[in-house]
Amino acid sequence: MRKISLFIATSLDGYIAKPNDDLSFLKLVEKEGEDYGYTNFTDKVDTIIIGRKTYEYVIREIGIGHYDNGQRDVYVITRTERPQKGRTIFYTGNIAELVKELRSKEGKNIYCDGGAEIINELLRHDLIDEFVISIIPVLLGSGTRLFDDGRPEQILEFVEVKTFDTGLTQLHYRRKE
């Protein structure tokens, strides 16, 4: 069965964005030639689930090819109906049902790239199998929290930790069966 993996960065105090969806703190660890395992990770996925705000930010900052490279399906979770664009599908339905449908199909793994609402909805239904969380060495103090309250307890199994000379620490866990 295909697994759903979260690959995301957060501040040390648990924020994935500053107020007003500001992701500028991610630039603190940018380093030429270093992608913190992102390419290796995305080589193992053929489907991405992402929230509309995160999608629009990345498209604005990096470009459409970052997600829709012609090799994978992109499901943008949104409340507003929009026509499909290439392999990008703007999905307005129930995310748990979408995940069940995607898991039933043949393919590589599924990548959840956020945002927080999407992550926490998946967690409420215990649908994330693997967590790769990069800790940026900064305390933001406020913003969008990675994990909300009100989800069921989930026991995780440690896979590995990696450290980088930029100060970024990457934690890798999977759901314990």
C-alpha positions in Angstrom: 0.0 0.0 0.0 1.2 3.5 -0.8 2.3 5.5 2.2 1.7 9.2 2.9 4.8 11.1 4.0 5.1 14.6 5.5 8.3 16.4 4.5 8.3 19.8 6.1 10.4 22.4 7.9 9.5 24.1 11.2 11.1 26.5 13.6 12.5 25.1 16.9 9.3 26.3 18.7 7.0 24.5 16.2 5.9 27.1 13.6 5.8 26.4 9.9 5.1 30.0 9.0 5.4 33.4 10.6 2.3 35.6 10.9 0.7 36.4 7.5 2.0 33.1 6.1 5.5 34.4 5.9 8.0 31.7 5.1 11.1 33.9 5.0 12.7 32.1 8.0 13.4 29.2 5.7 16.1 31.3 4.0 18.2 31.1 7.2 19.4 27.6 6.1 19.6 28.0 2.3 22.9 26.8 1.0 24.0 26.4 -2.5 23.9 22.7 -3.6 22.1 21.6 -0.4 18.5 20.4 -0.6 18.4 18.4 2.7 17.3 15.2 1.0 14.4 16.7 -0.8 15.3 15.4 -4.3 15.9 11.9 -3.0 12.6 12.1 -1.1 10.5 13.3 -4.1 12.0 10.7 -6.4 9.9 8.2 -4.4 6.6 10.0 -4.8 4.2 10.4 -7.7 1.4 12.2 -5.9 1.4 15.4 -3.9 -1.3 16.7 -1.5 -1.0 20.4 -0.7 -3.1 23.2 0.7 -4.0 26.1 -1.5 -2.1 28.8 0.4 1.1 26.8 0.5 0.7 25.9 -3.2 0.2 29.6 -4.2 3.2 30.7 -2.1 5.5 28.1 -3.7 4.2 28.8 -7.2 4.8 32.5 -6.7 8.3 32.0 -5.2 9.7 29.0 -7.2 7.3 28.4 -10.1 4.7 25.8 -11.2 7.3 23.2 -12.2 8.2 22.7 -8.6 5.1 20.6 -8.1 3.7 19.8 -11.6 6.7 18.5 -13.4 4.7 16.2 -15.6 5.8 13.2 -13.6 3.3 13.4 -10.7 -0.3 14.3 -9.8 -0.8 17.3 -7.6 -3.9 17.7 -5.5 -4.4 21.2 -4.2 -6.9 21.1 -1.4 -9.2 24.2 -1.7 -12.7 25.4 -0.9 -13.1 27.0 -4.4 -13.8 25.0 -7.5 -11.2 25.5 -10.2 -10.5 23.6 -13.5 -7.7 21.1 -13.6 -4.4 22.6 -14.9 -2.0 20.0 -16.4 -1.6 17.3 -13.7 -2.8 19.7 -11.0 -6.2 19.0 -9.6 -8.0 21.5 -7.4 -9.8 19.2 -4.9 -12.8 20.4 -2.9 -14.0 17.1 -1.4 -13.3 15.2 1.7 -9.5 14.7 2.2 -9.8 11.4 4.1 -11.8 10.0 1.1 -9.3 11.3 -1.3 -6.4 9.6 0.6 -8.3 6.3 0.7 -8.9 6.5 -3.0 -5.2 7.4 -3.8 -3.9 4.6 -1.5 -6.1 2.0 -3.4 -4.3 2.8 -6.7 -1.0 1.5 -7.8 1.9 4.0 -7.6 4.7 5.5 -5.6 4.3 7.2 -2.3 2.2 10.3 -1.6 3.8 13.5 -0.3 2.0 16.0 1.9 3.6 19.4 1.7 1.2 21.2 4.1 -0.2 23.5 5.1 -1.1 23.1 8.7 -4.8 22.6 8.0 -4.2 19.8 5.7 -1.6 18.2 7.9 -3.8 18.3 11.0 -6.8 17.0 9.1 -4.7 14.0 7.9 -3.5 13.5 11.5 -7.1 13.6 12.8 -7.8 10.6 10.6 -4.4 8.9 11.4 -3.4 9.0 7.7 0.3 10.1 7.9 2.7 7.2 7.8 6.0 8.9 7.8 7.3 12.2 9.2 10.5 14.0 7.9 10.6 17.2 9.9 13.5 19.7 9.5 14.1 21.9 12.5 15.3 25.4 11.5 17.4 26.9 14.3 15.2 29.9 15.1 12.5 30.7 17.7 9.7 32.6 15.9 7.4 33.1 18.9 4.2 33.1 16.9 2.7 32.1 13.5 1.2 28.9 12.2 1.8 25.9 14.4 2.8 22.6 12.7 0.6 20.5 15.0 -2.8 21.6 16.4 -4.5 20.2 19.5 -7.4 17.9 19.2 -6.0 15.0 17.2 -5.6 11.5 18.5 -2.4 10.3 20.1 -0.1 8.6 17.7 3.0 6.5 18.6 5.9 7.0 16.3 9.0 4.9 15.7 12.4 6.6 15.3 14.1 6.1 11.9 17.0 8.5 11.9 18.3 12.0 12.6 20.6 14.0 10.4 22.4 17.2 11.2 23.7 19.8 8.8 26.4 22.5 9.0 23.7 25.2 8.6 22.3 24.2 12.0 19.3 22.4 10.5 18.4 19.1 12.1 16.2 16.6 10.3 14.1 14.1 12.3 12.7 11.1 10.5 9.9 9.0 12.2 7.3 6.6 11.0 4.0 5.5 12.5 4.4 2.6 14.7 2.3 -0.4 13.6 
